[in-house]
Amino acid sequence: MSTDQKTIDWYNQNAEEYTSHVRDGGDSIYHSLYEKPAMYKLLPDLKGKRVLSLGCGSGEDSHYLKQQGAKSSVGIDISEELIKIAQQSYPECEFQTMDMEKLSFEDDSFDFVFASLALHYIEDWTRVMSEVYRVLKPAAYFLFSCNHPVHFALETIKDDEEGYIKQLSITKDKKNKISTVVGNYLNRQKIEGGESLAVTTWKKPIGEIVKESTSAGFLVADIVEPQPSETMKERSLRTYQTLQKIPYFVILKLYKPGIVE
């Protein structure tokens, strides 16, 4: 199932506000002080390479990849309004409105593919994995991040003015031989955003993510559950302490086997 229309509409209607958010490191600490540093640390040598960014949004990652020496940095996104902003902001890169499940690029045409928090807008990743595998050259990497299933398996049992409680737990009543489970890790789950971020994402267990990756032909080179940067401790101690124990995102580095010509 592709990205739903509600999500596409939200990004088109809120493109400027979303761009301001991701470009403000103080406002988007989950990006600037958590996910981005971990993703960038895993980048291969990009000097002279042709790279592709899926779900590129307003183009920041494509710009960064170009700065790392990429000969050509291409970004695609399903939101036309975000692509317009990217084209205006980073003319040294190439941007196209495109569905990541239907890439209009030739086989073996990229040296590296990058996707930051983009795949989880799609329920089933079979087609996007196959497409990425097709456009990647042999002996090349696909690096992506997505929602961590442990965090999104937590179930909210309290949410009021005083605060909230989320749990993933098992309670056993030995006398009545009854178990009560709170939360849901193993099953694919639709996550609906609130009013400020009215988009749909999907949670799936690590095993399912790996299976969809390897079924396309990839080998799993690395799985990283990032730690928050020390700077986050100064910005938000509560967030820092939480992310040290319960991850919010997970990163996979996949490898397309083959011989470099």
Secondary structure as a PSIPRED ss2 file (coil, helix, strand):
# PSIPRED VFORMAT (PSIPRED V4.0)

   1 M C   1.000  0.000  0.000
   2 S C   1.000  0.000  0.000
   3 T C   1.000  0.000  0.000
   4 D C   1.000  0.000  0.000
   5 Q H   0.000  1.000  0.000
   6 K H   0.000  1.000  0.000
   7 T H   0.000  1.000  0.000
   8 I H   0.000  1.000  0.000
   9 D H   0.000  1.000  0.000
  10 W H   0.000  1.000  0.000
  11 Y H   0.000  1.000  0.000
  12 N H   0.000  1.000  0.000
  13 Q H   0.000  1.000  0.000
  14 N C   1.000  0.000  0.000
  15 A H   0.000  1.000  0.000
  16 E H   0.000  1.000  0.000
  17 E H   0.000  1.000  0.000
  18 Y H   0.000  1.000  0.000
  19 T H   0.000  1.000  0.000
  20 S H   0.000  1.000  0.000
  21 H H   0.000  1.000  0.000
  22 V H   0.000  1.000  0.000
  23 R H   0.000  1.000  0.000
  24 D C   1.000  0.000  0.000
  25 G C   1.000  0.000  0.000
  26 G C   1.000  0.000  0.000
  27 D C   1.000  0.000  0.000
  28 S C   1.000  0.000  0.000
  29 I H   0.000  1.000  0.000
  30 Y H   0.000  1.000  0.000
  31 H H   0.000  1.000  0.000
  32 S H   0.000  1.000  0.000
  33 L H   0.000  1.000  0.000
  34 Y H   0.000  1.000  0.000
  35 E H   0.000  1.000  0.000
  36 K H   0.000  1.000  0.000
  37 P H   0.000  1.000  0.000
  38 A H   0.000  1.000  0.000
  39 M H   0.000  1.000  0.000
  40 Y H   0.000  1.000  0.000
  41 K H   0.000  1.000  0.000
  42 L C   1.000  0.000  0.000
  43 L C   1.000  0.000  0.000
  44 P C   1.000  0.000  0.000
  45 D C   1.000  0.000  0.000
  46 L C   1.000  0.000  0.000
  47 K C   1.000  0.000  0.000
  48 G C   1.000  0.000  0.000
  49 K C   1.000  0.000  0.000
  50 R E   0.000  0.000  1.000
  51 V E   0.000  0.000  1.000
  52 L E   0.000  0.000  1.000
  53 S E   0.000  0.000  1.000
  54 L E   0.000  0.000  1.000
  55 G C   1.000  0.000  0.000
  56 C C   1.000  0.000  0.000
  57 G C   1.000  0.000  0.000
  58 S C   1.000  0.000  0.000
  59 G C   1.000  0.000  0.000
  60 E H   0.000  1.000  0.000
  61 D H   0.000  1.000  0.000
  62 S H   0.000  1.000  0.000
  63 H H   0.000  1.000  0.000
  64 Y H   0.000  1.000  0.000
  65 L H   0.000  1.000  0.000
  66 K H   0.000  1.000  0.000
  67 Q H   0.000  1.000  0.000
  68 Q C   1.000  0.000  0.000
  69 G C   1.000  0.000  0.000
  70 A C   1.000  0.000  0.000
  71 K C   1.000  0.000  0.000
  72 S E   0.000  0.000  1.000
  73 S E   0.000  0.000  1.000
  74 V E   0.000  0.000  1.000
  75 G E   0.000  0.000  1.000
  76 I E   0.000  0.000  1.000
  77 D E   0.000  0.000  1.000
  78 I C   1.000  0.000  0.000
  79 S C   1.000  0.000  0.000
  80 E H   0.000  1.000  0.000
  81 E H   0.000  1.000  0.000
  82 L H   0.000  1.000  0.000
  83 I H   0.000  1.000  0.000
  84 K H   0.000  1.000  0.000
  85 I H   0.000  1.000  0.000
  86 A H   0.000  1.000  0.000
  87 Q H   0.000  1.000  0.000
  88 Q H   0.000  1.000  0.000
  89 S H   0.000  1.000  0.000
  90 Y C   1.000  0.000  0.000
  91 P C   1.000  0.000  0.000
  92 E C   1.000  0.000  0.000
  93 C C   1.000  0.000  0.000
  94 E E   0.000  0.000  1.000
  95 F E   0.000  0.000  1.000
  96 Q E   0.000  0.000  1.000
  97 T E   0.000  0.000  1.000
  98 M C   1.000  0.000  0.000
  99 D C   1.000  0.000  0.000
 100 M C   1.000  0.000  0.000
 101 E C   1.000  0.000  0.000
 102 K C   1.000  0.000  0.000
 103 L C   1.000  0.000  0.000
 104 S C   1.000  0.000  0.000
 105 F C   1.000  0.000  0.000
 106 E C   1.000  0.000  0.000
 107 D C   1.000  0.000  0.000
 108 D C   1.000  0.000  0.000
 109 S C   1.000  0.000  0.000
 110 F E   0.000  0.000  1.000
 111 D E   0.000  0.000  1.000
 112 F E   0.000  0.000  1.000
 113 V E   0.000  0.000  1.000
 114 F E   0.000  0.000  1.000
 115 A E   0.000  0.000  1.000
 116 S C   1.000  0.000  0.000
 117 L C   1.000  0.000  0.000
 118 A C   1.000  0.000  0.000
 119 L H   0.000  1.000  0.000
 120 H H   0.000  1.000  0.000
 121 Y H   0.000  1.000  0.000
 122 I C   1.000  0.000  0.000
 123 E C   1.000  0.000  0.000
 124 D C   1.000  0.000  0.000
 125 W C   1.000  0.000  0.000
 126 T H   0.000  1.000  0.000
 127 R H   0.000  1.000  0.000
 128 V H   0.000  1.000  0.000
 129 M H   0.000  1.000  0.000
 130 S H   0.000  1.000  0.000
 131 E H   0.000  1.000  0.000
 132 V H   0.000  1.000  0.000
 133 Y H   0.000  1.000  0.000
 134 R H   0.000  1.000  0.000
 135 V H   0.000  1.000  0.000
 136 L E   0.000  0.000  1.000
 137 K E   0.000  0.000  1.000
 138 P E   0.000  0.000  1.000
 139 A E   0.000  0.000  1.000
 140 A E   0.000  0.000  1.000
 141 Y E   0.000  0.000  1.000
 142 F E   0.000  0.000  1.000
 143 L E   0.000  0.000  1.000
 144 F E   0.000  0.000  1.000
 145 S E   0.000  0.000  1.000
 146 C E   0.000  0.000  1.000
 147 N E   0.000  0.000  1.000
 148 H C   1.000  0.000  0.000
 149 P H   0.000  1.000  0.000
 150 V H   0.000  1.000  0.000
 151 H H   0.000  1.000  0.000
 152 F H   0.000  1.000  0.000
 153 A H   0.000  1.000  0.000
 154 L C   1.000  0.000  0.000
 155 E E   0.000  0.000  1.000
 156 T E   0.000  0.000  1.000
 157 I E   0.000  0.000  1.000
 158 K E   0.000  0.000  1.000
 159 D E   0.000  0.000  1.000
 160 D E   0.000  0.000  1.000
 161 E C   1.000  0.000  0.000
 162 E C   1.000  0.000  0.000
 163 G E   0.000  0.000  1.000
 164 Y E   0.000  0.000  1.000
 165 I E   0.000  0.000  1.000
 166 K E   0.000  0.000  1.000
 167 Q E   0.000  0.000  1.000
 168 L C   1.000  0.000  0.000
 169 S E   0.000  0.000  1.000
 170 I E   0.000  0.000  1.000
 171 T E   0.000  0.000  1.000
 172 K E   0.000  0.000  1.000
 173 D E   0.000  0.000  1.000
 174 K C   1.000  0.000  0.000
 175 K C   1.000  0.000  0.000
 176 N C   1.000  0.000  0.000
 177 K C   1.000  0.000  0.000
 178 I E   0.000  0.000  1.000
 179 S E   0.000  0.000  1.000
 180 T E   0.000  0.000  1.000
 181 V E   0.000  0.000  1.000
 182 V E   0.000  0.000  1.000
 183 G C   1.000  0.000  0.000
 184 N C   1.000  0.000  0.000
 185 Y C   1.000  0.000  0.000
 186 L C   1.000  0.000  0.000
 187 N C   1.000  0.000  0.000
 188 R C   1.000  0.000  0.000
 189 Q E   0.000  0.000  1.000
 190 K E   0.000  0.000  1.000
 191 I E   0.000  0.000  1.000
 192 E E   0.000  0.000  1.000
 193 G C   1.000  0.000  0.000
 194 G C   1.000  0.000  0.000
 195 E H   0.000  1.000  0.000
 196 S H   0.000  1.000  0.000
 197 L H   0.000  1.000  0.000
 198 A C   1.000  0.000  0.000
 199 V C   1.000  0.000  0.000
 200 T E   0.000  0.000  1.000
 201 T E   0.000  0.000  1.000
 202 W E   0.000  0.000  1.000
 203 K E   0.000  0.000  1.000
 204 K C   1.000  0.000  0.000
 205 P C   1.000  0.000  0.000
 206 I H   0.000  1.000  0.000
 207 G H   0.000  1.000  0.000
 208 E H   0.000  1.000  0.000
 209 I H   0.000  1.000  0.000
 210 V H   0.000  1.000  0.000
 211 K H   0.000  1.000  0.000
 212 E H   0.000  1.000  0.000
 213 S H   0.000  1.000  0.000
 214 T H   0.000  1.000  0.000
 215 S H   0.000  1.000  0.000
 216 A C   1.000  0.000  0.000
 217 G C   1.000  0.000  0.000
 218 F C   1.000  0.000  0.000
 219 L E   0.000  0.000  1.000
 220 V E   0.000  0.000  1.000
 221 A E   0.000  0.000  1.000
 222 D E   0.000  0.000  1.000
 223 I E   0.000  0.000  1.000
 224 V E   0.000  0.000  1.000
 225 E C   1.000  0.000  0.000
 226 P C   1.000  0.000  0.000
 227 Q C   1.000  0.000  0.000
 228 P C   1.000  0.000  0.000
 229 S C   1.000  0.000  0.000
 230 E H   0.000  1.000  0.000
 231 T H   0.000  1.000  0.000
 232 M H   0.000  1.000  0.000
 233 K H   0.000  1.000  0.000
 234 E H   0.000  1.000  0.000
 235 R H   0.000  1.000  0.000
 236 S C   1.000  0.000  0.000
 237 L H   0.000  1.000  0.000
 238 R H   0.000  1.000  0.000
 239 T H   0.000  1.000  0.000
 240 Y H   0.000  1.000  0.000
 241 Q H   0.000  1.000  0.000
 242 T H   0.000  1.000  0.000
 243 L H   0.000  1.000  0.000
 244 Q C   1.000  0.000  0.000
 245 K C   1.000  0.000  0.000
 246 I C   1.000  0.000  0.000
 247 P C   1.000  0.000  0.000
 248 Y C   1.000  0.000  0.000
 249 F E   0.000  0.000  1.000
 250 V E   0.000  0.000  1.000
 251 I E   0.000  0.000  1.000
 252 L E   0.000  0.000  1.000
 253 K E   0.000  0.000  1.000
 254 L E   0.000  0.000  1.000
 255 Y E   0.000  0.000  1.000
 256 K E   0.000  0.000  1.000
 257 P C   1.000  0.000  0.000
 258 G C   1.000  0.000  0.000
 259 I C   1.000  0.000  0.000
 260 V C   1.000  0.000  0.000
 261 E C   1.000  0.000  0.000
